[in-house]
Amino acid sequence: MKNNKILKRLAIVTLFSILSLTHSFASENMTIKQAEKLLKDTTAAESSITRIIQNSKNQEVQKDANIAEGALGRVSNQLEQYIQNKKAEQPKVSTDIYNGGKKYPGSSKVLIESFDVPVNSSVVHVPVTIDKPSSNTVIAYVRVYNGQGGRAKPDTTKSVIFRPGDSLTKTLSFNVSSMSESNNVRAVQPSVPDGAIRAGGGIRITAKKGAINEPIESISRAPLMFKPLGKLCYSATGETIQFDDKGGPNSFSTSLSHGRTQVGNGETGYYGTTDMGGFIRTTDGLVISSRRLKTPVKVGSPATEYPFLASMLSGHRTPETQFKYGSVEWVVKMPNRFGSWPALWLVPTGGWPPEIDVYEGFGYNGSWKFSSSLSSNIHGGDNNVRTFTRAAMRMDMKTFGLAGTLDSEFHTFAVTVVPQWITIFVDGVETMCYANPFKGEKWYPLTNVAVKAKVESPYSNGSGDMILRSIKVWRAE
């Protein structure tokens, strides 16, 4: 009798399960969670019936139990199939945090906060913190200057570098004087950090009895030294480099892949053809020049006038210079004319963006120092639409212990692209590192002097020429 009662209850569960399942399938509104719960119930019922079959000696009970077990088994099978189908219909969550090169992790924030130091301190150690690990190198700048009573010796700005994987807090040390009780000096981030966002404002560093201020021991990796990646696949000097107006095997093009003008970024220079005299071979190297034209070039309808000559060497039709992963090295001397815009960069054969800027000289910016200023950047997006950029535009040669002679002596710029990282070097020393969001792109180098001067500008002060001594490309893939 006991087994019969159990069997009846199981029959009711089985019937309810079948009815519920039929109703849900008919309305097609059963969620995966509901289906998984019902599957759990039917599986438990199947186990109970199996135990009855194994323990009962009553053939009639065993017969009915077998029927119930079979019905529940069919329900379970249908539920399992339903769950699999529903899961297959769900949109797959992408594990690509870069969304195919169209996204980049948010910028870290750099923060300094007020703190106390011992009375009569002669050195203050300023903690500089980034709020989260960065996908790229961050270079922060801190200035310590005179406050109330306290004195900076001297009023100076220093930089601190956070490379990917470094500790999130580091200290910068500054000499001070007159730090009597309650006297203070002040500190501020005088500019936006490279590769990050500036958070907070100015701070006070106050002398206080019993205060402790020690430098923080942080985990930092040393800067990498440039070692080319892959096999040398292209090498030319200023004397041997080949170029023509179209470009092709072993020959750079004197135009961009889309033409001889850049409308979108305000350039006022026309990338000239070879007969316009923008390239001159000298004993120092190939002069890549820019200047005011005697007669402006008119482009388009209605016509836009370009009063200046710009010059370009692009590898978009030069297969020897193209690579997926590898290195490029330029040895160059930079121009120093206000309004000139020299650049060393990479673009993929599939079209812009993305873009990797190894160096840009923003000569149209009054604060730019051609002798020492450095910049790097990456741009992401698709189909001529940029969706992110991560610039480093305030660093300079002294940040890395290098001589500020970019416009008077030859210096070496290089970039290495691997699946995980894009690393940029100057004179063999790592300057910037970016997590690579552009995996699988095939790159080519561009070397140019653009012009972004006002149309009425004489564009004559200083040199408008970049001199290229050599360019090399290594290909690992």
N, C-alpha and C positions, 0 to 999 in steps of 0.2 A: 504493500500500500504506500509505503514511504517513497519508493522509487517512482510509483505512478504519479504521486503528487509533484515530485520534482520534475518529472517528464512533462507534466501539464504546464508547469510554470515555464519550462524551457520552450515548450511549443508556443506559449503566448509571446515570449521574448522573440522567438524566431519569426512569428507572424508579424509582430510589431516592427521588427527590423526590416522585413521584406516590404511591408506597407510604407514605412518611412522612406526606405530607399527608393521605392517606386515613385512616391510622391515627389521626392527631391529631384530624381532624374527627370521626371515629367516637367517640373517647373524650372529645372536647370539653375537652381539658386543655392544648392548646397555648397558651402564653403569647404576649402581643404581641411580646415580645422574641424568642422562638423563631421566630415567624412572620416577623418582619422579617429575621432571619438567613437563613431558608430562601428568602425572596424575593430577598435579595441573591445567594444561590448560583444560583438559577434565572435571574436576570437576567444574571449573568456567563456562564452556560452558553448562554443565548440569543445573547449577543454573539459567543461563539466559533463557534457554528453558523452565524451570519450571515456571518462571515468565510469559513468553508469554502464556503458556497454561492456567495459572490462570487468566490472564487479557484479553485475546482475546475472542471475541464472535463469531468469524468466525470459523465455524466447519472445513472448509478445512485447515485453518491454524493450528487449534488444532490437526487435524489428522496428518499433516506432522510433526508438532512439536513433537508429541508422538513418531513417527517413529524415528526422530533424537535423542530424549531423550533415547530411548531404545538402539540405536546403540552406543551412547556415554556411556551408562551404562555398555554395554558389554565390551567396550574398557577399561573402568575404572577397571572392575573386572579382566580382563586379566593383566592389568598393576600391580594391587595390588598383584596378584599371582606371577607374574614375579619378583617383588621386594622381596617378601618373599623368593622365591626360591634362588635368587641370594645372599641374606643375609645368608641363611642357608649354602650355598656353601663356604662362606668366612671362612678362618681359624680363630678359636676362639683365642682371645688374652688372654693368661694366666694371672690371677691376683696373681699368686704365685710368689712373688719377689725372692724366694729362688729356684725356678725351681726344686722342689722335693728334696731339700737338696744338690743341685749341685752348687748353687750360693750363694753369700753373699754380702750385700751392700758394696761398696767401702770404704776403710779406710779413716777416717778423717785425716787432716793434722794439725800438731801442729806448731804454729808460735810464736816467740817473736820478737819484733822490738825495735830499739833504741828509747830512750825517755830522757826527761830532768827532773831534780829534783831541789828543792830549794837549794840555797847555804847553806852550813853547815849542810846538812841532815845527820842524824845518822842512818836512816833506809831508804831503798829503797823498793818500792813495784813494783814488776815486773809483768806486765800483761802477762798472758799465754792464748792463744786463739786457739780453734779448729775451723776449717773452716766450719763445718757443724755438725748437730746432729749425734752422733755415735750410731751404733747398738750394741755396746759393751762398757764395761768400758775402759777408756783411762787413763793411768798413764804417765804423762810427768815429765821430770827431767830437772832442771835448776841449773847451777853452776854460782855463782858470785865470781869473783876473782879480784886481783889488776889490776888497769889500769894506766892511766897517772896521777899521783899525788894521786888519790883516792885509798883507801885501803879497802879490804873486811875484816870483823872482825867476823869470820875467813873466809878463802877461803873454801866454803862449797857447797854441792849439796843438794837440797831439791826436794821433789816430790809433785805433785798436782794431785788429782784424779777427773776425770770427769766421773760420772756414767750416764747411759742413762737417759735423761730428765733434766740433770743439765744445768745451764747457759753455754754458749759457751766461756765466758771469766772469768778467775779467776786470783787472784794475789797471788804471793809468796813474803814474806817479808824477807829482809836480813839486817843485821847490817853492817854499813860502817863507815869510818872516813876520815878525810882530804878532805872533799868535798868543797874545795874553788872554787871560780868562775872559770869555764872552766875545772876543774879537772874532771876525770871520773873513774869509775870502769867498768869492762867488765862482760858480761854474755854470756852463751852459753848453748845449749842443749847438754850435753856431751855424750848422747846415744840416740838411737832410742826409742821413747816412746813405752810403752806397749800398744798393740791394736791399733796403729795408725802409721802415717808416720811423720818423722821429715821434716819440711820445713824451708828454710832460714839458715843463719849461725850465727856467733857471733855478738853481739850488744854492743853499748856503752851506758852507763848511765851517763849523763853529768850534772854537777852542773851549773845552769843558774839562774840569778836573775829574779824573778817573776814567775818561773816555779811552777806548782802544781803537786803533786804526792801523791795520796791518795789510800788506798786499795779499791778495787771494791766490793760492796755488791753483792753477787751472789746467785742464787737459787741453792741449793744443798740438796739432800736428805741424811739422815744419812745412814751409812752402815747397812744392815740388819743383824740380829742375827739369827743364825741357829735354826730353828724349824722343826723337821722332818715332812714330808708330807705323810699322809696315815697311813695305819695300818702296824705295825711291822710284817713282814712276814719271816724274817730270822735274827738270832742272834747267834753269836758264839764267843768264846774266844780262845786264843791260846791253851788252854787245850782241848777245845771241838770241834774245827773246824775239819771237816772231808775232806779228799782228797784222790784221787787215780789216777792212770795213765790214766784212761779213763774218769772218772767223771760220775755223774748221780744224781738221787734224793738225796738231802742233802749232796752231796759230790762234791767238786771242782775237776777239772782236772788239772794235772800237765803239760799239753801241751796247746798250742794255738789251735783254732778250725782247723787250717790248718797244724799243725805239731809242731815240736820242734825246728825249726830254723826260723830266720827272715833274709832272704837274702837281701831284698830290702833296708834296712837301715844300713848296715854295721856292724851288730852285730857279735861278735866273740865268743859268748857264746852259748852253747847247753842247752836247757831247759831239765833238767834231769828227769829221772824216779825216783820213790820213793826209789828204791834200791841204788841210787847213793849218797844218804846222803845229799840232799839239804835242808831237813826240819828236824828241831830238836825242840822238845818241852822242854821248860825250865820254871822256875818259873816266869820269866819276860814275857813270851809269846812264840809264835811260831817263831823260827828263820828261815827266808827265806834267804838262803845263796848263795854266789857266790865265786868261787875260781878257781885257776889253777888246771887242771886235770893232773894226773900222765901220762895218755895216752890220747891223743886227740881223739875225736869222729869223725869218718869219715862218711859223708853223701853225697849221690848222686853218679852219674857216669858221668864224672870223679869226683872223690871224693873231697869234700871240708872238710878240717880239722878244727874242732872247739876245740881250746886248753883250753877253760874255761867252767866251769859249771855255768849255770844260772838257776834260779828257778822261777816257775810260778804257780799261783792259778787262774784258769779261770772258770767262771760260765756259760760257753756256754752250758753245759749239766746239769745245776743245776737249775731246774725250781723255786725253792724257792727264788732264788736271782734275778729273772728276773721281770722287770716292765716296763710299758709304761711311767707312770708319778709317781714320788715318790722321795725318798731320799736314799742315801748311806752314811755311816759314817765309817771311819777307824780310829783306834787309833794305832799309829806306832812310832817307832824310826828308823831314817834313817841311812844307811851306810855312810861312808865317804872315801871310797877307790877310788883313781884316776882310771878312766876307768869303774867304776860301773855306772849303769843306772837304779835306782829304779823308779817305776811308780805305780800310782793309777789311773785307767782309766775305761771307759765304751765303749763297742762296742755293736751294735745291733745284734740280733739273725739272721737277714737277711744277714749278711756279711759286711765286711769292704769295703770302708768307709760307713757311717760316724764314727767318733770317738770323744769322749769327754775326754780330759786329765785333770784330777783334779790336779795332781802333776806329774812332771817328774824331776828327779835329773840328770842334764847333767854332770856327773862326768868325762866325757872324754874331757870336755872343761876346759882349764886351769884357766879361770876366775870364774868358778863355786865355790861357797862357800856352802858346805854341811850344815853348821851350820845355815845359814840364807837365802840362795837364794830360791826363789819360782818361779814356772812357771805354766801356764795353757794354754790350747789350744783347739780349735775345728778344725776338719778336715771334709770337705764335698766332695762328689763325688758319684760314683756308680761303681759297678762291678770291684773292685780292682783298680780303677783309681781315684786319688785325684784331685779335681778341684779347691779347695781353702783351705786355712788355715788362722787362725787368732790367732797369738801367743802373749803371754805375758811372757817374759823370763828374765826381768831385775829387777823385783820387789823383795823385800826381806821382812823379818819378821818385821823389824823396820818401813817399810812403813805403817804398820797397828798397830803399837804400841805393837808388840809381841816380845817375847824373842827369840834371835837367838841361840836356843839350839836344833835344829832339830835332830842332830846326837848324842846328849848326854842325852836328855830327851824325854819322850813320848809326842806327840802332836796329835791333832784331825783334820783330814781332812774330808770334807763332800761336797756333791753336791746335789742340788735339781733340778729336771727337771719338768717343767710344760709346757703346750702348748706354752706359750709366751716366757718363759725365761729359761736359764740354769744358775744357780747361784752357785758359788763355795765359800767355807768357810774354814778358818783355825782357830782352837781354838774358833769356834763359831762366828767368825767375817767374814763378806762378804769381799772377796778379788777381785773376778771378776764376771761380769755378762754379758752374751751373749744373744741376741735375738735368740730364738730357731728356726733354719731352718729345724729341723729334726722331724717335728710333726708326731706322730703316730708310731715312731720306738719303738721296744721292746728291752730294754737294759739289759746287764748283767755286773757285775764288774770283773775287773782283777787286781791282786796284784802281782807284780813281781820285781825281780832284774835281769835286763839284764846286759850284759857285752859288752863294746865297747872299748876294750883295744887292743893295737898292739900285734900281735901274739908272739913277742919276749919279751913282758913285763913280769916281774916277778909277777905282780899283787898281791902284798903282803903288801903294805903300808896301814895302817889303817884297818878299818873293811869293809868287803864286804857283811855284813849282814843287812837286814831289820828285825826288830822284830815287829811282829803283836800281839798286845794285844787283839784287838777285831775288829769285823766287823758286822755291822747291815744294814739291808735293810728294807725300808718302801715302801709299794705299795699303791698308790691311785687309780691306774688303770692298 
